[in-house]
Amino acid sequence: MVLSGRTKTFLGESRRNFYTTGAVLPSGMALAREVTKHLITPHREPLRILEAGPGTGPVTRMIAKRMIPGDTLDAVEINSAFAQAMRDLVARDPGFDSTRDRIRVIEADLLTLAPSGDYDAIICGLPFNNFDPELVRKLFDAMEGLLKSGGRLSYFEYWAIRTLKSPFVGSQMRQRLKGIGNLTGEIRKRMGASTRLILANFPPALIHHMIKD
Ligand SMILES: C[S@@+](CC[C@H](N)C(=O)[O-])C[C@H]1O[C@@H](n2cnc3c(N)ncnc32)[C@H](O)[C@@H]1O
């Protein structure tokens, strides 16, 4: 099998930084289509879009494809190898010809962004299941602080991963996974999430779409 440079970067970073990467492969097209589906609303106004954790850019490509004139995209990435891969992708790939001057790659931890409240949409690929519930809460608070009222948050998580892992891990990890499940469940309920299962991804993923009050 011939792997692209970006897939090799992803595999390498997955090995070196699994805690922040949280996946062994970049997301597939079906997931990218679903997590960006609100961008194809007909006759919509231009949006300020934030992508959290673009990695090597499979979701970013789909965002760029679905951007309309006037849309802008900020892609915030904590890992410098991924941020560099993203800068190269946006600068060179013809898929970004009509959008690159409206896309910024920001090499930073999402938590360091000021809670500007001026994004219309956040599309998030952060690996919440690797983090402590307290950090997960901070990340969701940060995203809510960045969103406008009425703005949309779409994120994905791997299907049933907490349930599948739980019998094989120690009690501390089981408690951590349970805490994440409870917390994200409460947030989805409060924000009226709608959820879709995408089986055509490795691993299969749940995509959640929700709106800030
Ligand atoms: C599961 S990967 C998703 C990558 C890509 N969106 C995809 O779907 O293939 C998680 C990404 O989130 C990034 N990340 C993790 N924590 C972050 C943080 N606090 N701020 C910004 N990016 C972060 C990782 O470096 C990685 O690129």
The ligand as an SDF file (V2000), in Angstrom:
LIG
                    3D

 27 29  0  0  0  0  0  0  0  0999 V2000
   -8.4660   12.7620   16.2840 C   0  0  0  0  0  0  0  0  0  0  0  0
   -7.2710   13.9250   15.6080 S   0  0  0  0  0  0  0  0  0  0  0  0
   -8.3310   14.5950   14.3390 C   0  0  0  0  0  0  0  0  0  0  0  0
   -7.5540   15.1170   13.1630 C   0  0  0  0  0  0  0  0  0  0  0  0
   -8.4130   15.4980   11.9510 C   0  0  0  0  0  0  0  0  0  0  0  0
   -9.4120   16.5030   12.2850 N   0  0  0  0  0  0  0  0  0  0  0  0
   -9.1010   14.2880   11.3960 C   0  0  0  0  0  0  0  0  0  0  0  0
  -10.3330   14.2310   11.5110 O   0  0  0  0  0  0  0  0  0  0  0  0
   -8.4040   13.4200   10.8360 O   0  0  0  0  0  0  0  0  0  0  0  0
   -7.2310   15.1740   16.8910 C   0  0  0  0  0  0  0  0  0  0  0  0
   -6.5310   16.4740   16.5180 C   0  0  0  0  0  0  0  0  0  0  0  0
   -6.7250   17.4280   17.5610 O   0  0  0  0  0  0  0  0  0  0  0  0
   -5.4760   18.1010   17.8330 C   0  0  0  0  0  0  0  0  0  0  0  0
   -5.5580   18.6430   19.2010 N   0  0  0  0  0  0  0  0  0  0  0  0
   -5.6310   17.9280   20.3610 C   0  0  0  0  0  0  0  0  0  0  0  0
   -5.7490   18.7560   21.4190 N   0  0  0  0  0  0  0  0  0  0  0  0
   -5.7900   20.0270   20.9150 C   0  0  0  0  0  0  0  0  0  0  0  0
   -5.9220   21.3320   21.5060 C   0  0  0  0  0  0  0  0  0  0  0  0
   -6.0490   21.4780   22.8210 N   0  0  0  0  0  0  0  0  0  0  0  0
   -5.9390   22.4060   20.6990 N   0  0  0  0  0  0  0  0  0  0  0  0
   -5.8130   22.2730   19.3440 C   0  0  0  0  0  0  0  0  0  0  0  0
   -5.6730   21.0630   18.7270 N   0  0  0  0  0  0  0  0  0  0  0  0
   -5.6630   19.9610   19.4990 C   0  0  0  0  0  0  0  0  0  0  0  0
   -4.4550   16.9870   17.6230 C   0  0  0  0  0  0  0  0  0  0  0  0
   -3.1430   17.4550   17.4910 O   0  0  0  0  0  0  0  0  0  0  0  0
   -5.0270   16.3270   16.3570 C   0  0  0  0  0  0  0  0  0  0  0  0
   -4.6460   17.0290   15.2020 O   0  0  0  0  0  0  0  0  0  0  0  0
  1  2  1  0
  2  3  1  0
  2 10  1  0
  3  4  1  0
  4  5  1  0
  5  6  1  0
  5  7  1  0
  7  8  2  0
  7  9  1  0
 10 11  1  0
 11 12  1  0
 11 26  1  0
 12 13  1  0
 13 14  1  0
 13 24  1  0
 14 15  1  0
 14 23  1  0
 15 16  2  0
 16 17  1  0
 17 18  1  0
 17 23  2  0
 18 19  1  0
 18 20  2  0
 20 21  1  0
 21 22  2  0
 22 23  1  0
 24 25  1  0
 24 26  1  0
 26 27  1  0
M  CHG  2   2   1   9  -1
M  END
$$$$
